[in-house]
Amino acid sequence: MTTTLRNLMTGLVDYAGLFPPAALEAERAVAEYAAHRADGAAWMLGRFIVPAARLTEINAAMVGVKPAASIWPFTALVGAPADQDTARAAVPTQGLAIAAFEKAGEGRTPVEALETPIPVSAARDHPAAFIDRLTGDLAAAGLGGRELFWETPAHGDDAAVVAAVADLDRAGSPLARVGVKLRCGGVTAEAFPDCERIAQVVGLCRDHGVPLKCTAGLHHP
């Protein structure tokens, strides 16, 4: 394997066992993640993705499973997809949950990254305003200094979303790094974007210099 390929693949695939199609219970997901981390291919494994509201479950499930001295990196899902007000109102409680989880882990369960869905209403109509407001909410909740990927929804304005994320990065965000997340599958038909949309989002992120993360359905080419 070339050095270039190894660098590309290192930590490339995050663990999403809590979500469909696996939809594992917390205990089984933690056990599976522990097994993957002990595997010879663990160098390709990234963060454990958890909804902020389920961090307490994961913390309990790790007891006796996670080696005490090992560091497990996490990504927390924050905000809410329903509408802009609901998304913003959820952040303070989510911030407290993340802080409590990290404190319990004593530095060995860092929530390094966040992911948040952009409500369709925001993605259609001036997403920059929502992105700016939610960024402020996250900083106020003590969640600055982390990576954040904004999920651009189906039926939104992908070009406006990518441009807004790029502007946030250039303006000096309180977040460590910001990027765009594209859903490539799920439990509903509309969760599967067509090839043209995928190509468009990839091109937009390339043109704006914005990191891109794809999720779900990638094992169904």
ABEGO torsion letter per residue (X at the ends): XBAAAAAAABGABBBAAABOAAGBBAAAAAAAAAAAAABAAAAABBBBBBBAAAAAAAAAAABGABBAABBBBBBBBBEBAABAAAAAAAAAAAAAAAAAAAAAAGGABBBABBBBBBBAAAAABGAAAAAAAAAAAAAAAGABGBBBBBBBBBGBBAAAAAAAAAAAAAAGBABABBBBBBBAEEABAAABBBAAAAAAAAAAAAAAGBBBBBBEGAABX
